[in-house]
Amino acid sequence: TATQKCLLLVISKDNFGKFISQKPSLEDSMMRGTKRFLLQRYAAMKSSIFYGLQEEYMLACSRKAKFVNYTAGDVVYSIGDKPKAFYLVAHGELNLDSDINGEPARVLRTGSYFGEVGMLLPNTPCIATITCREDCCLLALDCSDFAATFERNESVRVELLIRLMRKTCTVEAILQHGRAHRLFVDYLLEHF
C-alpha cells in the first residue's frame, strides 16, 4: 500500500527489454542494483565466504561482476582449463565433477560458488569440470577484478584458503580468519 502519491509503470515482459535498451544508464543501474542485492543476501548467510562483507567490497563487486547465462548441458569450464573467473550461482543447478581424491560429483545450487582455486592460485589449472544441469545464471568476477577487489580484504582470501585446504588447513591460516581468531581468543580468555 502506497503511503503517498506515486506513479506505477507496468511494462510487459515482452516490452521490458525494448524499454530498458532505450536508456543504457538505466539498464546499467538496474543490473548493478540487482548484483548488489544478490551479494548482500549472500553476505548475510553465515555459510557464505562473503559473510559480513563490508559495503565498499559489495559496491566494487556489483560494478565489476557480470551476469553470465548458460543453458542446460553447457560446460562452464573443464579440468585442466585456465582459470577465468570466480562464480556465484544466482540461479540454477550445476554439476561439479572433480578427479581429486576420488570425490563424488556434487550439485551446486543457488548461493553456491566455484572457481576459488583459480583466484588463490591463478597459475593452477581448473581442478573440476562444471556442467549446467539446467539453464543457469551465474555472477562472474574475472581473475583480475577479483584480485583488484579483494587484495586489501584478507578475510575473503583466508576464507577461500581454509575452504580449499579443508582438513589440512594450517593453524596460521585459521588464526588469520576473523571469526576463528575471535573464537580462539575467547577460548584462551575462558580457559587460561
NUKOL-909128 format. One record per residue (C-alpha): residue in three letters; x negated, y negated, z. Coordinates in steps of 0.1 Angstrom, whole numbers, padded with zeros to 4 digits. Layout:
r=ALA east=X north=Y up=Z
...
END
This chain:
r=THR east=0000 north=0000 up=0000
r=ALA east=-0014 north=-0034 up=-0010
r=THR east=-0017 north=-0060 up=0018
r=GLN east=-0019 north=-0089 up=-0006
r=LYS east=-0011 north=-0097 up=-0043
r=CYS east=-0032 north=-0076 up=-0067
r=LEU east=-0033 north=-0066 up=-0103
r=LEU east=-0033 north=-0029 up=-0111
r=LEU east=-0046 north=-0019 up=-0145
r=VAL east=-0036 north=0015 up=-0158
r=ILE east=-0056 north=0029 up=-0186
r=SER east=-0050 north=0064 up=-0201
r=LYS east=-0079 north=0089 up=-0201
r=ASP east=-0080 north=0088 up=-0239
r=ASN east=-0084 north=0050 up=-0239
r=PHE east=-0108 north=0046 up=-0209
r=GLY east=-0139 north=0054 up=-0230
r=LYS east=-0130 north=0028 up=-0255
r=PHE east=-0122 north=0002 up=-0228
r=ILE east=-0154 north=0008 up=-0209
r=SER east=-0176 north=0007 up=-0241
r=GLN east=-0165 north=-0029 up=-0247
r=LYS east=-0185 north=-0042 up=-0218
r=PRO east=-0217 north=-0022 up=-0213
r=SER east=-0225 north=-0040 up=-0180
r=LEU east=-0192 north=-0028 up=-0166
r=GLU east=-0199 north=0008 up=-0176
r=ASP east=-0234 north=0004 up=-0160
r=SER east=-0220 north=-0010 up=-0128
r=MET east=-0193 north=0018 up=-0126
r=MET east=-0219 north=0045 up=-0132
r=ARG east=-0243 north=0031 up=-0106
r=GLY east=-0215 north=0028 up=-0081
r=THR east=-0204 north=0064 up=-0088
r=LYS east=-0240 north=0077 up=-0084
r=ARG east=-0244 north=0057 up=-0052
r=PHE east=-0211 north=0071 up=-0038
r=LEU east=-0223 north=0107 up=-0045
r=LEU east=-0257 north=0101 up=-0029
r=GLN east=-0240 north=0085 up=0001
r=ARG east=-0218 north=0116 up=0005
r=TYR east=-0247 north=0139 up=0000
r=ALA east=-0269 north=0119 up=0026
r=ALA east=-0241 north=0123 up=0051
r=MET east=-0244 north=0161 up=0050
r=LYS east=-0267 north=0174 up=0078
r=SER east=-0280 north=0201 up=0055
r=SER east=-0289 north=0176 up=0028
r=ILE east=-0326 north=0167 up=0021
r=PHE east=-0313 north=0131 up=0019
r=TYR east=-0297 north=0132 up=0053
r=GLY east=-0298 north=0098 up=0068
r=LEU east=-0315 north=0083 up=0037
r=GLN east=-0319 north=0045 up=0040
r=GLU east=-0298 north=0022 up=0019
r=GLU east=-0328 north=0010 up=-0002
r=TYR east=-0335 north=0045 up=-0014
r=MET east=-0298 north=0050 up=-0022
r=LEU east=-0299 north=0020 up=-0044
r=ALA east=-0331 north=0029 up=-0061
r=CYS east=-0318 north=0064 up=-0068
r=SER east=-0285 north=0051 up=-0081
r=ARG east=-0303 north=0028 up=-0105
r=LYS east=-0328 north=0054 up=-0118
r=ALA east=-0308 north=0087 up=-0117
r=LYS east=-0289 north=0098 up=-0148
r=PHE east=-0258 north=0119 up=-0152
r=VAL east=-0265 north=0149 up=-0174
r=ASN east=-0237 north=0171 up=-0187
r=TYR east=-0242 north=0208 up=-0197
r=THR east=-0218 north=0234 up=-0210
r=ALA east=-0214 north=0269 up=-0197
r=GLY east=-0243 north=0291 up=-0208
r=ASP east=-0268 north=0262 up=-0212
r=VAL east=-0302 north=0267 up=-0197
r=VAL east=-0314 north=0236 up=-0178
r=TYR east=-0349 north=0250 up=-0176
r=SER east=-0367 north=0283 up=-0177
r=ILE east=-0395 north=0299 up=-0157
r=GLY east=-0428 north=0285 up=-0170
r=ASP east=-0413 north=0252 up=-0183
r=LYS east=-0430 north=0219 up=-0174
r=PRO east=-0410 north=0202 up=-0146
r=LYS east=-0388 north=0175 up=-0159
r=ALA east=-0366 north=0163 up=-0130
r=PHE east=-0351 north=0167 up=-0096
r=TYR east=-0314 north=0177 up=-0099
r=LEU east=-0284 north=0173 up=-0077
r=VAL east=-0253 north=0193 up=-0087
r=ALA east=-0225 north=0168 up=-0089
r=HIS east=-0200 north=0193 up=-0103
r=GLY east=-0200 north=0229 up=-0114
r=GLU east=-0219 north=0261 up=-0107
r=LEU east=-0253 north=0273 up=-0119
r=ASN east=-0274 north=0305 up=-0115
r=LEU east=-0309 north=0302 up=-0102
r=ASP east=-0329 north=0332 up=-0112
r=SER east=-0364 north=0334 up=-0097
r=ASP east=-0391 north=0360 up=-0101
r=ILE east=-0407 north=0351 up=-0068
r=ASN east=-0409 north=0378 up=-0041
r=GLY east=-0381 north=0397 up=-0059
r=GLU east=-0355 north=0372 up=-0047
r=PRO east=-0320 north=0379 up=-0060
r=ALA east=-0302 north=0353 up=-0081
r=ARG east=-0285 north=0325 up=-0062
r=VAL east=-0255 north=0304 up=-0072
r=LEU east=-0259 north=0267 up=-0069
r=ARG east=-0227 north=0247 up=-0063
r=THR east=-0217 north=0211 up=-0059
r=GLY east=-0241 north=0194 up=-0034
r=SER east=-0269 north=0219 up=-0042
r=TYR east=-0302 north=0207 up=-0056
r=PHE east=-0331 north=0222 up=-0075
r=GLY east=-0364 north=0211 up=-0092
r=GLU east=-0380 north=0202 up=-0059
r=VAL east=-0412 north=0223 up=-0066
r=GLY east=-0419 north=0201 up=-0097
r=MET east=-0416 north=0170 up=-0076
r=LEU east=-0440 north=0182 up=-0049
r=LEU east=-0464 north=0199 up=-0073
r=PRO east=-0460 north=0182 up=-0107
r=ASN east=-0486 north=0204 up=-0125
r=THR east=-0469 north=0236 up=-0114
r=PRO east=-0446 north=0253 up=-0140
r=CYS east=-0410 north=0259 up=-0131
r=ILE east=-0406 north=0290 up=-0109
r=ALA east=-0370 north=0297 up=-0118
r=THR east=-0345 north=0298 up=-0147
r=ILE east=-0314 north=0276 up=-0141
r=THR east=-0284 north=0286 up=-0162
r=CYS east=-0249 north=0270 up=-0161
r=ARG east=-0221 north=0294 up=-0151
r=GLU east=-0196 north=0268 up=-0162
r=ASP east=-0195 north=0232 up=-0175
r=CYS east=-0217 north=0212 up=-0152
r=CYS east=-0226 north=0176 up=-0144
r=LEU east=-0260 north=0170 up=-0128
r=LEU east=-0275 north=0139 up=-0113
r=ALA east=-0311 north=0139 up=-0125
r=LEU east=-0341 north=0119 up=-0113
r=ASP east=-0371 north=0124 up=-0135
r=CYS east=-0405 north=0132 up=-0121
r=SER east=-0419 north=0096 up=-0124
r=ASP east=-0388 north=0080 up=-0110
r=PHE east=-0387 north=0105 up=-0081
r=ALA east=-0423 north=0097 up=-0072
r=ALA east=-0418 north=0060 up=-0075
r=THR east=-0387 north=0060 up=-0054
r=PHE east=-0399 north=0083 up=-0026
r=GLU east=-0437 north=0075 up=-0025
r=ARG east=-0430 north=0054 up=0006
r=ASN east=-0404 north=0078 up=0021
r=GLU east=-0424 north=0105 up=0038
r=SER east=-0392 north=0122 up=0053
r=VAL east=-0379 north=0133 up=0019
r=ARG east=-0413 north=0147 up=0008
r=VAL east=-0417 north=0165 up=0041
r=GLU east=-0381 north=0179 up=0040
r=LEU east=-0388 north=0193 up=0005
r=LEU east=-0421 north=0207 up=0016
r=ILE east=-0406 north=0225 up=0046
r=ARG east=-0378 north=0239 up=0024
r=LEU east=-0403 north=0250 up=-0002
r=MET east=-0426 north=0267 up=0023
r=ARG east=-0398 north=0282 up=0044
r=LYS east=-0413 north=0307 up=0070
r=THR east=-0449 north=0299 up=0060
r=CYS east=-0445 north=0262 up=0069
r=THR east=-0473 north=0247 up=0089
r=VAL east=-0467 north=0231 up=0124
r=GLU east=-0483 north=0199 up=0109
r=ALA east=-0456 north=0197 up=0082
r=ILE east=-0429 north=0203 up=0108
r=LEU east=-0442 north=0176 up=0131
r=GLN east=-0441 north=0151 up=0102
r=HIS east=-0404 north=0157 up=0099
r=GLY east=-0384 north=0131 up=0118
r=ARG east=-0357 north=0154 up=0133
r=ALA east=-0381 north=0182 up=0140
r=HIS east=-0406 north=0158 up=0157
r=ARG east=-0378 north=0144 up=0179
r=LEU east=-0367 north=0179 up=0189
r=PHE east=-0404 north=0188 up=0197
r=VAL east=-0408 north=0156 up=0218
r=ASP east=-0375 north=0163 up=0236
r=TYR east=-0387 north=0199 up=0243
r=LEU east=-0420 north=0186 up=0257
r=LEU east=-0403 north=0160 up=0279
r=GLU east=-0379 north=0186 up=0293
r=HIS east=-0404 north=0213 up=0300
r=PHE east=-0437 north=0196 up=0308
END
